[in-house]
Amino acid sequence: MAPVRVPCSLIRGGTSRAAFFLRRHLPTDEAARNQLLVRILGGPDTLQVDGIGGGHPLTSKVAVINPAVDDAADVDYLFLQLDPRNLTISSVQNCGNILAGVGVYAIHQGMVRIAGDETVVRVRMLNSGGLCHLLMQTPNGALQTKGDTAIGGVPGTAAPVVCNYQNIAGSACGALLPTGNPLDWVEGVEATCVDNGMPVVVLRAADFGLTGLENPAELEADKTLRSKLETLRLSLGPKMNLGDVSAKSVPKLCLVSPPQRGGLVMTRTFIPHVCHNAIGVLAAVSVATACLLPCTVAAGIGPVPAGDPKTVAVEHPSGAFGVRLEMDEDNQVRAAGVVRTARLLFEGEAIA
């Protein structure tokens, strides 16, 4: 059988990396598409030595792009998360890091025309149906990738990509607080379930006998901790309107503790079985939201700035993540914005 060749671009978005494809270049049948993508990225060996995946959930990602079906957006973006160990692909969640790369891809592919020194790329996130407006730097009629913006978890600096999310509360679960409560008691601990772009179970690190400052590798190696966290996740999944989550990549779990560097909160995030060296874009938005809402496990854990909008820093193992939240008179999040960077690494053909 002749090898299959598929046009592909590899793009770093935020602290993640994904293979980008146009939808028309992939099989229309979902099962056939997923089988092809698994062959391209590699598995079941965790190193993905026979594919282009990076041996980690953060680098085993796929973005499928298509021209938007209506005038509300420029492009439609489907995010797919590959689990190389189990050879499964999930479309349950969004990915805000890879979203930043969608603007790079859309401009490189000629799907969006450059318009002045800054170009807005309007993206529909098919995983949730939400919209995000990406503000790309395009001086002198060209996409700028070099700049002085640094983000935790990525070496060096690059041009900023401003991601302005539109109405993302309840993106996967149907409600900002999907259980209907700011606080739930489950398996002997208190938890806050929140979905402001990403379903997250927020937990106090102290309730597990932790400081919240532990190294991610140390936490990941703690089998007792991971077992308890998975029990919590499986119990809360149905209550968050996610059903059986045993084979799903959501909800994420975030252990929170007081900030150490002047931010809003310190975090250690499981995604859901690997401890993140940083924190995902939309997970940071959801956790920051939990800190601002009353009666949650994260309420009052760190200083909340006055006024509106509120720009806060979500601390993580490799730095801090800036989140901008606009609140309405009912203390609901009206809009959320973050700054990421992105870079095209290569483009050509993936062969499977």
PESUL-V240341 format. One record per backbone hydrogen bond with DSSP energy under -0.5 kcal/mol. NH is the residue of the N-H (numbers start at 0). CO is the residue of the C=O. Records with the same first field share a line. If there is no record, write none. Layout:
NH = CO ; CO
This chain:
5 = 349
7 = 347
8 = 19
9 = 345
10 = 8 ; 17
11 = 342
12 = 10 ; 15
13 = 340
15 = 12
16 = 57
17 = 10
18 = 60
19 = 8 ; 17
20 = 62
22 = 64
24 = 21
25 = 22
32 = 28
33 = 29
34 = 30
35 = 31
36 = 32
37 = 33
38 = 34
39 = 35
40 = 36
41 = 37
43 = 83
47 = 44
50 = 47
51 = 39
52 = 40
53 = 58
58 = 55
59 = 56
60 = 16
61 = 79
62 = 18
63 = 77
64 = 20 ; 62
65 = 75
67 = 73
72 = 69
73 = 121
74 = 121
75 = 65
76 = 123
77 = 63
78 = 76
79 = 61
80 = 89
81 = 59 ; 79
82 = 87
83 = 81
86 = 82
87 = 82
89 = 80
98 = 94
99 = 95 ; 96
100 = 96 ; 97
101 = 97 ; 98
102 = 98
103 = 99
104 = 100
105 = 101
106 = 102
107 = 103
108 = 104
109 = 106
110 = 105
111 = 105
118 = 135
120 = 118 ; 133
121 = 119
122 = 120 ; 131
123 = 74
124 = 122 ; 129
125 = 76 ; 123
126 = 76
127 = 124
128 = 124
129 = 124
130 = 165
131 = 122
132 = 163
133 = 120 ; 131
134 = 132 ; 161
135 = 118 ; 133
137 = 116 ; 135
140 = 137
141 = 138
143 = 136
144 = 142
148 = 157
149 = 147
151 = 319
152 = 317
153 = 150
157 = 148
158 = 144
160 = 339
161 = 134
162 = 160 ; 337
163 = 132 ; 161
164 = 162 ; 335
165 = 130
166 = 164 ; 333
169 = 194
170 = 167
173 = 169
177 = 175
179 = 176
183 = 190
185 = 183 ; 188
188 = 185
190 = 183
191 = 201
193 = 191 ; 199
194 = 175
195 = 197
196 = 167
199 = 193
200 = 251
201 = 191 ; 199
202 = 253
203 = 189
204 = 255
206 = 203
207 = 204
208 = 205
209 = 204
218 = 214
219 = 215
220 = 216
221 = 218
222 = 220
225 = 221
226 = 222
227 = 223
228 = 224
229 = 225
230 = 226
231 = 227
232 = 228
233 = 229
234 = 230
235 = 231
236 = 232
237 = 233
238 = 234
239 = 235 ; 236
240 = 237
241 = 236
242 = 236
244 = 242
247 = 244
251 = 198
252 = 269
253 = 200
254 = 267
255 = 202 ; 253
256 = 265
263 = 312
264 = 312
265 = 256
266 = 314
267 = 254
269 = 252
270 = 273
275 = 268 ; 273
283 = 279
284 = 280
285 = 281
286 = 282
287 = 283
288 = 284
289 = 285
290 = 286
291 = 287 ; 288
292 = 288
295 = 292
298 = 295
299 = 290
300 = 297
304 = 302
308 = 324
309 = 324
310 = 308
311 = 309 ; 322
313 = 311 ; 320
314 = 264 ; 312
315 = 318
318 = 315
320 = 313
322 = 311
323 = 336
324 = 309 ; 322
325 = 334
326 = 324
327 = 331
330 = 327
333 = 325 ; 331
334 = 325
335 = 164
336 = 323
337 = 162
338 = 321
339 = 160
342 = 11
344 = 9
345 = 9
347 = 7
349 = 5
351 = 3
